[in-house]
Amino acid sequence: MGPNRSITKGPNQVDTIKLALAFAPGSYLSHGTAALLHGLSDEDAPILYVNQEQSPKPSGSRLSQEAIDQAFQNRPRVSRYVFRFRNRKVCVINGKYTDRLGVGVLQGPEGEQLPATKLERTLIDLAVRPQYSGGVQRVLDAYKAARERASSRIIQATLKKLDYVYPYHQAIGFYMWKAGYPNAALAALRKIGFQYDFYLAQGVKTLEYVSDWRLYVPRSLA
């Protein structure tokens, strides 16, 4: 799959994208919509995802295994900023402040230039918030589709700059491992270290433990 194949062409779609970006000034296309623009999916989703970053906030509190376990037992939070335009829903995500790290310009369905996350930032976002891409299987499919194009070096550098409190490198490493990325790319993520057991997604009831990544994953992906 190549970039831009999965966005439906037509004036209605273009108008919806423009409206979505205008609704949230300074926003950019992200998550499942960015994945479509990058050609990481063959399915044209009925929801457009727009990221409007929050203002800068102090770093989060220190982690503990108990806090991680408790947080990931709950269902994931999803944005309530959703509106409908014609046959589309638009979801505005108030994402972490990043100063638009890893955001560039992609070509839209009618050749228009659209602000959207670049390939590597998109892959990170999908792993962090799988609920905005259709779930963990869709995320794994996106990692497989990006295997020959994505730079593991850029993924690691971008992830470091994003400075998440949770150890998302374990989830990203798992996706890359399952998708067949080179051993060198996996080794770089393993070098970050595994201090805690982590989870691929929130609110999953039937889990399997993958010791290589100290990660609980849905049984369907184990």
C-alpha positions in Angstrom: 0.0 0.0 0.0 1.2 3.5 -0.8 0.3 6.9 0.6 -3.2 8.5 0.0 -4.9 5.4 -1.5 -7.5 5.0 1.2 -9.1 8.4 1.4 -12.3 8.6 -0.5 -12.2 11.3 -3.3 -14.9 13.8 -3.8 -15.9 17.3 -2.8 -17.9 16.1 0.2 -14.9 14.5 1.7 -12.7 17.5 1.0 -15.2 19.8 2.6 -15.4 17.6 5.7 -11.7 17.6 6.1 -11.5 21.4 5.7 -14.4 21.9 8.2 -12.7 19.5 10.7 -9.5 21.5 10.6 -11.3 24.8 10.8 -13.3 23.7 13.8 -10.2 23.2 15.8 -7.7 26.0 14.9 -4.1 24.9 14.8 -5.1 21.3 14.6 -3.8 18.5 12.3 -5.0 15.1 11.1 -3.8 12.3 13.3 -4.3 8.7 14.4 -6.6 6.7 12.1 -7.0 9.5 9.6 -3.3 10.0 9.3 -2.9 6.3 8.9 -5.3 6.4 5.9 -3.4 9.3 4.3 -0.2 7.2 4.7 -1.8 4.2 3.0 -1.6 2.1 6.1 -5.1 0.9 5.8 -7.4 -0.1 2.9 -10.6 0.8 4.8 -12.0 4.3 4.6 -13.2 4.9 8.2 -16.4 6.9 8.9 -14.6 9.0 11.5 -12.0 11.8 10.9 -9.5 12.3 13.7 -8.2 15.8 14.3 -5.7 16.6 17.0 -5.8 19.9 18.8 -2.9 20.0 21.3 -3.4 20.9 24.9 -1.4 23.8 26.4 1.9 22.7 28.1 1.6 21.0 31.4 4.0 19.9 34.1 5.4 16.3 33.8 3.2 13.6 35.3 3.8 11.9 38.6 6.2 9.0 39.1 5.0 5.5 38.0 4.3 2.5 40.1 3.2 -1.0 39.0 0.1 -0.7 41.0 -0.9 2.6 39.3 -0.2 1.1 35.8 -2.3 -2.0 36.6 -5.2 0.1 37.9 -5.2 2.6 35.0 -5.2 -0.1 32.3 -8.0 -2.2 33.9 -10.3 0.6 33.0 -11.8 1.3 29.6 -9.9 3.9 27.6 -11.1 7.4 27.6 -12.4 8.8 24.3 -13.0 12.3 23.2 -16.5 13.6 23.5 -15.8 16.4 21.0 -17.5 14.7 18.1 -19.7 16.3 15.5 -21.3 15.0 12.3 -21.0 16.6 8.9 -22.9 15.0 6.0 -22.0 11.2 6.3 -18.9 11.7 8.4 -18.2 12.0 12.1 -15.3 14.3 13.2 -13.6 13.5 16.5 -11.4 16.3 17.9 -8.7 14.9 20.2 -7.1 17.2 22.8 -3.8 15.5 22.6 -0.6 15.9 24.6 1.3 19.1 24.0 4.2 18.3 21.6 4.7 21.7 19.8 3.6 19.8 16.7 6.5 17.3 16.9 6.5 15.0 13.9 3.7 17.0 12.1 4.1 17.7 8.4 2.0 18.2 5.2 0.4 15.3 3.3 -1.5 15.3 0.1 -5.3 14.9 0.4 -7.8 13.2 -1.8 -8.0 16.1 -4.3 -4.3 17.0 -4.2 -4.8 19.6 -1.4 -2.0 20.0 1.2 -3.2 18.9 4.7 -1.4 19.2 8.1 -1.0 15.7 9.4 1.4 13.6 11.5 4.3 12.1 9.6 4.6 8.3 9.2 6.7 7.6 12.4 4.7 9.9 14.6 1.5 8.3 13.3 2.8 4.8 14.3 3.6 6.1 17.8 0.1 7.7 18.1 -1.6 4.5 17.0 0.2 2.5 19.7 -0.5 5.1 22.4 -4.2 5.5 21.5 -5.4 2.4 19.6 -9.0 3.4 20.3 -8.6 6.1 17.6 -7.7 3.7 14.9 -10.1 0.8 15.3 -8.3 -1.2 17.9 -5.1 -3.1 18.3 -5.4 -5.4 15.3 -5.7 -2.3 13.1 -2.6 -0.9 14.7 -0.7 -4.1 14.0 -1.9 -4.1 10.4 -0.6 -0.5 10.1 2.8 -1.5 11.5 3.0 -4.3 8.9 2.1 -1.9 6.1 4.7 0.6 7.2 7.5 -1.9 7.7 9.4 -1.1 4.5 9.0 2.7 4.9 9.2 3.6 8.5 12.5 4.5 10.1 13.0 2.8 13.5 15.6 5.5 14.3 13.0 8.3 13.8 10.5 6.3 15.8 12.9 6.0 18.7 14.0 9.6 18.5 10.4 10.9 18.3 9.3 8.8 21.2 12.1 10.1 23.4 11.2 13.7 22.6 7.5 13.0 23.4 8.6 11.9 26.9 5.6 9.9 27.9 5.2 8.8 31.5 4.1 5.3 30.5 6.6 2.9 28.9 5.0 2.9 25.5 8.3 1.7 23.9 7.2 -1.8 25.1 4.0 -1.6 23.2 5.7 -0.2 20.1 8.4 -2.8 20.3 5.8 -5.5 20.5 4.0 -4.2 17.3 7.3 -4.0 15.5 8.3 -7.5 16.6 5.0 -9.0 15.5 5.2 -7.0 12.2 8.7 -8.4 11.4 10.9 -5.4 11.8 14.6 -5.9 11.8 16.3 -7.2 15.0 18.4 -4.0 15.2 15.3 -1.9 15.5 13.9 -4.1 18.3 17.2 -4.1 20.1 17.2 -0.3 20.2 13.9 -0.3 21.9 14.9 -3.0 24.4 17.9 -0.9 25.4 15.5 1.7 26.9 14.8 -0.9 29.5 11.8 -2.7 31.1 11.1 -1.4 34.6 7.4 -2.3 34.7 4.9 -4.8 33.3 2.8 -2.9 30.8 -0.3 -3.3 28.7 -1.0 -3.0 24.9 -4.4 -1.5 25.5 -6.8 -0.5 28.3 -9.8 -2.4 29.4 -8.9 -5.8 27.8 -10.4 -8.6 29.9 -8.7 -11.7 28.3 -4.9 -11.1 28.4 -1.7 -13.1 27.6 1.7 -12.1 29.0 4.5 -11.6 26.5 7.7 -11.9 28.6 10.0 -10.6 25.9 8.4 -7.2 26.2 7.0 -7.5 29.7 3.6 -6.7 28.1 0.0 -7.9 28.6 -1.7 -8.2 25.2 -5.1 -9.4 24.0 -5.1 -13.2 23.6 -5.9 -12.7 19.9 -2.5 -11.1 19.3 -0.4 -13.2 21.6 
